[in-house]
């Protein structure tokens, strides 16, 4: 039972692809919320294992405290599945979650409470990444993702402070920005985070660290950039085009800083590809983005080159350095 009955109704949308071994733990964590969601919408994205059957059996066993929907989306990709779920949402608010993670029990209640108190149409928080133990560690490594209470375009472009499980938004806002970009198989939450900031620049902030988001080789983002170099290039090009489309809505300094941040982000990613021993992918990324980014002052070209080489040779925290440089 909800501890806050005056909070608005919220739906949780979960895309699933071949997660029969872990999807039930995810769904149990969603139903265990102190603010029970009014809808839990699972969208099977063409699973070839028993995911759909497992979810269907689980739903039949639940007491009808909320609406449980199991949908199918034949078009491959988490974004297509999320959009299919978004179409079925009947609540004022919506949250998106992945099928191999665990939702913190007070997440929905605290997020909606902050959104309501601050009178915002969406709310963000920090999340926790869990990495499997390696040969040098016997316990999983936990990393808190960076976040800030008043994110700017520069903050998000460089720090990726908005991710799938870190925000809850009014359904009308998600529909206003046309939902998730189905053309992006990777970094689609990075891209939608930018469009959310463009549409509603001041989200509410919920202090705290939420969830157990498990990272493993078959996660959507994977463990090696070189394996998905074309996909991440597509995402960065999409970011550049989105900024161009909204250029008439921003005064010169914020837009200039955003494009500078994207230049730095591009070179940081190119440095990571070089560090992985993939100069061809790095060059293709730089060429693709070179045609999308406006001409910049020479100092920014120099800084971006230095960042690329810094990352190439193992330098860490480059995005924090770039965050300072982007406003110079």
C-alpha positions in Angstrom: 0.0 0.0 0.0 1.3 3.5 -0.8 2.5 5.6 2.1 1.6 8.8 0.1 -2.0 8.4 -1.3 -2.1 12.0 -2.5 0.7 11.5 -5.0 -0.3 11.2 -8.6 -0.6 7.9 -10.4 2.5 6.6 -12.2 3.2 3.8 -14.7 6.4 1.8 -15.1 7.4 0.6 -18.5 9.9 -2.3 -18.8 11.2 -3.5 -22.2 12.4 -7.1 -22.2 14.6 -9.1 -24.6 15.8 -12.5 -23.5 15.8 -11.9 -19.7 13.8 -14.9 -18.5 16.5 -15.5 -15.9 16.2 -12.2 -14.2 13.0 -10.3 -15.2 11.0 -11.6 -12.2 13.4 -10.0 -9.7 13.0 -6.7 -11.6 9.2 -6.9 -11.6 9.1 -7.9 -7.9 11.2 -4.8 -7.0 8.7 -2.6 -8.9 5.7 -4.0 -7.2 7.5 -3.7 -3.8 7.4 0.1 -4.2 6.2 2.1 -1.2 4.2 4.0 -3.8 2.7 1.2 -5.8 2.5 2.0 -9.5 -1.0 2.2 -11.1 0.4 0.4 -14.2 3.2 -2.0 -14.9 3.7 -2.4 -18.6 6.1 -5.0 -19.8 6.9 -5.0 -23.6 8.5 -8.1 -25.0 10.8 -7.1 -27.8 10.9 -10.4 -29.8 12.5 -12.5 -27.1 13.7 -16.0 -28.2 13.9 -17.4 -24.7 11.0 -17.9 -22.3 10.8 -14.2 -21.2 7.3 -13.6 -22.4 5.9 -16.9 -20.9 7.7 -16.2 -17.6 6.2 -12.7 -17.4 2.7 -13.9 -18.4 2.8 -16.6 -15.7 4.0 -14.0 -13.1 1.2 -11.6 -14.0 -1.4 -14.3 -13.6 -0.2 -15.0 -10.0 -0.4 -11.4 -8.8 -3.2 -9.9 -6.9 -4.9 -7.1 -9.0 -3.5 -4.1 -6.9 -2.5 -2.4 -10.2 -2.9 -2.9 -13.9 -0.5 -5.4 -15.4 0.0 -5.3 -19.1 2.1 -7.6 -21.3 2.6 -6.2 -24.8 4.7 -7.2 -27.8 6.8 -5.0 -30.1 8.3 -6.7 -33.1 10.5 -3.8 -34.1 13.8 -4.5 -32.4 15.3 -2.1 -30.0 14.6 -0.9 -26.5 13.4 2.5 -27.7 10.8 1.0 -29.9 9.6 -1.2 -27.0 9.5 1.8 -24.6 7.5 3.8 -27.1 5.0 0.9 -27.4 4.7 1.0 -23.7 4.3 4.8 -23.7 1.4 4.4 -26.0 -0.4 2.3 -23.5 0.2 4.5 -20.4 -3.0 6.0 -18.9 -1.4 7.6 -15.9 -0.2 11.2 -15.5 3.4 10.1 -14.8 5.7 7.5 -16.3 9.0 5.8 -15.3 11.1 3.6 -17.5 13.2 0.7 -16.1 15.4 -2.0 -17.6 14.6 -5.7 -17.2 17.8 -6.8 -15.5 18.0 -4.2 -12.7 16.4 -3.7 -9.3 14.4 -0.6 -8.4 14.9 1.0 -4.9 11.8 0.5 -2.8 11.2 4.2 -2.2 12.1 5.4 -5.6 8.7 6.3 -7.0 7.4 7.8 -3.8 10.4 10.0 -3.3 10.7 11.1 -7.0 7.0 12.0 -7.3 7.1 13.7 -3.9 10.0 15.9 -5.0 8.3 16.7 -8.4 5.1 17.7 -6.7 6.8 19.8 -4.0 9.0 21.6 -6.6 6.1 21.9 -9.1 8.1 20.5 -12.0 7.0 18.3 -14.9 9.9 15.9 -14.5 12.4 14.9 -11.8 15.9 13.4 -11.8 18.2 11.7 -9.3 21.5 9.8 -9.2 21.7 6.0 -9.7 24.1 3.3 -8.7 26.0 1.0 -11.1 26.9 -2.5 -10.0 29.8 -4.2 -11.8 30.5 -7.9 -11.4 33.6 -8.8 -9.3 36.8 -9.5 -11.3 39.8 -11.6 -10.4 41.2 -8.9 -8.1 38.0 -8.3 -6.1 35.6 -10.7 -4.4 32.8 -8.2 -4.1 30.9 -6.3 -6.8 32.1 -2.8 -7.5 29.5 -0.1 -7.0 29.8 3.3 -8.6 27.4 6.2 -8.1 26.7 8.0 -11.3 27.3 11.7 -11.3 24.3 14.0 -11.0 23.6 17.7 -10.3 20.5 19.5 -9.1 20.4 22.0 -11.9 21.8 20.3 -15.0 22.7 22.4 -18.1 23.1 21.1 -21.6 26.9 21.2 -21.0 26.5 19.1 -17.9 24.5 16.4 -19.6 26.5 16.4 -22.9 29.7 15.8 -20.9 28.6 14.0 -17.8 25.5 12.1 -19.0 23.7 12.9 -15.8 20.3 11.7 -17.2 19.8 8.0 -17.8 16.9 5.7 -18.3 16.3 4.9 -14.6 17.3 8.3 -13.2 14.2 10.2 -14.2 10.4 10.2 -13.9 8.3 12.5 -16.1 4.8 13.6 -16.8 3.5 11.4 -19.6 2.4 14.5 -21.6 6.0 15.7 -21.6 7.3 12.4 -23.0 4.7 12.5 -25.7 5.4 16.2 -26.5 9.0 15.4 -27.3 7.9 12.3 -29.4 9.2 9.7 -27.0 12.3 7.7 -27.5 14.4 7.9 -30.7 14.0 4.5 -32.3 16.8 5.0 -34.7 19.4 4.9 -31.9 20.3 1.4 -30.6 22.8 2.9 -28.2 22.9 5.9 -25.9 19.2 6.5 -26.5 18.8 7.7 -22.9 21.6 10.1 -23.4 19.8 11.5 -26.4 16.4 11.7 -24.8 18.0 13.4 -21.8 19.1 16.2 -24.1 15.6 16.6 -25.6 14.0 16.6 -22.1 16.4 19.5 -21.1 15.6 21.4 -24.2 11.8 21.0 -23.7 11.8 21.6 -19.9 15.2 23.0 -18.8 14.6 22.9 -15.0 13.7 19.4 -13.7 13.1 18.8 -10.0 15.9 17.2 -8.1 15.6 14.2 -5.7 18.5 13.9 -3.4 19.6 10.3 -2.9 21.2 7.3 -4.8 18.8 4.8 -6.3 18.6 1.3 -7.7 21.0 -1.6 -8.5 21.8 -1.2 -12.2 23.9 -4.2 -13.2 26.5 -3.9 -15.8 27.6 -6.9 -17.8 28.8 -7.7 -21.3 25.3 -8.1 -22.8 24.0 -4.9 -21.4 22.6 -2.4 -23.9 25.7 -0.3 -23.6 28.1 -3.2 -23.6 31.6 -3.1 -22.2 33.7 -2.0 -25.1 33.1 1.1 -27.2 34.8 -0.4 -30.3 32.2 -3.1 -30.5 29.5 -0.4 -31.1 31.5 2.4 -32.6 29.0 3.0 -35.4 26.1 3.1 -33.0 27.7 5.7 -30.7 28.7 7.8 -33.7 25.0 7.7 -34.7 24.0 8.9 -31.3 26.5 11.8 -31.2 25.4 12.9 -34.7 21.8 12.9 -33.5 22.7 15.1 -30.6 24.4 17.6 -32.9 21.4 17.7 -35.2 19.0 18.2 -32.3 21.1 21.2 -31.1 21.0 22.6 -34.6 17.2 22.2 -34.8 16.8 24.1 -31.5 19.3 26.8 -32.2 16.7 29.5 -32.7 15.5 29.0 -29.1 18.8 29.8 -27.4 20.9 32.8 -26.9 24.4 32.6 -28.3 26.4 31.7 -25.1 24.4 28.6 -24.0 24.3 27.2 -27.5 27.9 27.9 -28.1 28.8 26.2 -24.9 26.7 23.2 -25.8 28.4 22.7 -29.1 31.8 23.2 -27.5 30.9 20.5 -25.0 29.8 18.2 -27.8 33.2 18.8 -29.5 35.0 17.8 -26.4 32.7 14.8 -25.8 33.4 13.6 -29.4 37.2 13.8 -28.8 36.9 12.1 -25.5 35.1 9.2 -27.1 37.6 9.2 -30.0 40.4 9.0 -27.3 38.7 6.0 -25.8 38.5 4.3 -29.2 42.2 5.0 -29.7 42.9 3.6 -26.2 41.1 0.4 -27.3 43.3 0.2 -30.3 40.7 1.2 -32.9 42.1 4.3 -34.8 39.9 3.6 -37.8 36.7 4.0 -35.7 38.1 7.1 -34.0 38.8 8.7 -37.3 35.3 7.8 -38.7 33.8 9.4 -35.6 35.8 12.6 -35.9 35.0 12.8 -39.7 31.2 12.3 -39.1 31.1 14.9 -36.4 33.3 17.3 -38.2 30.4 17.9 -40.7 27.9 18.4 -37.9 29.7 20.8 -35.6 30.1 24.5 -36.3 33.5 26.1 -36.7 35.0 26.8 -33.3 37.8 29.0 -32.0 41.3 27.6 -32.3 41.7 27.2 -28.5 38.8 24.8 -28.5 40.3 22.8 -31.3 43.5 22.7 -29.3 41.8 21.7 -26.1 39.8 19.0 -27.8 43.0 17.5 -29.3 44.7 17.5 -25.9 41.7 15.8 -24.3 41.7 13.1 -27.1 45.4 12.3 -26.5 45.0 12.5 -22.7 42.3 9.8 -22.9 44.2 7.8 -25.5 47.1 7.3 -23.0 44.9 6.3 -20.1 43.9 9.7 -18.6 40.9 9.6 -16.4 38.2 12.2 -15.5 38.5 14.0 -18.9 34.9 15.0 -18.9 35.4 16.9 -15.7 38.2 18.8 -17.3 36.1 19.4 -20.4 33.2 20.7 -18.3 35.4 23.5 -17.0 36.9 24.2 -20.5 33.5 24.3 -22.2 32.6 27.6 -20.6 35.9 29.3 -21.4 
